[in-house]
Amino acid sequence: APRSDQAEDATPRSFRWLLPSFIAALTFLLYLGTLRFEFVYDDFMLIVANPWVHSWQHLGTLFRTHMWAYAGPTYHANYWRPVFMLWLLINYTLFGPHPLGWHVMAVLAHVAVALLVYGLARRLIGDRISAAVAGLIFAIHPATIEDTAWVLGATESMVAIFLLASLVLFLDARQQRSRAKLVASLALYA
């Protein structure tokens, strides 16, 4: 059964951040080697050769068309991912066509998901150690390597961030009877 609010409050403040900090640091260290990777596969097409993610003047277009539309009207696809395209635009603004920054962002997205797994497990299980184990298993599981090591694989991490944050806020909204958190949960889910 989940721990009570009194037990949660009895935990020293410094210890509350110890396990999440450990999960974040270990996850980042495990993927440190990916920071030397170059662009691969579709990275060239969607990042380097895509003028729509090189300038903010195309922001509206990114929300109206599928992610391959820049290649021309003969290229048909049904991958409408406007939030991901916005992420590409932000990253290109920050890092340009240099892979290092892109890989840092992909690893940080994975770190965020591992922390959200910890947060969700903590709310469901009520035990910080068990929640930390859940977060660490997710962080180091081989199934997440492609999502973290490949820049465009970050779409998986982005979906997980929105979904897990929505679930965490939903559980908090139920427990605290918070309408604001419920609305935030629904917005993230949408």
Disulfide bonds with the S-S distance in Angstrom:
none
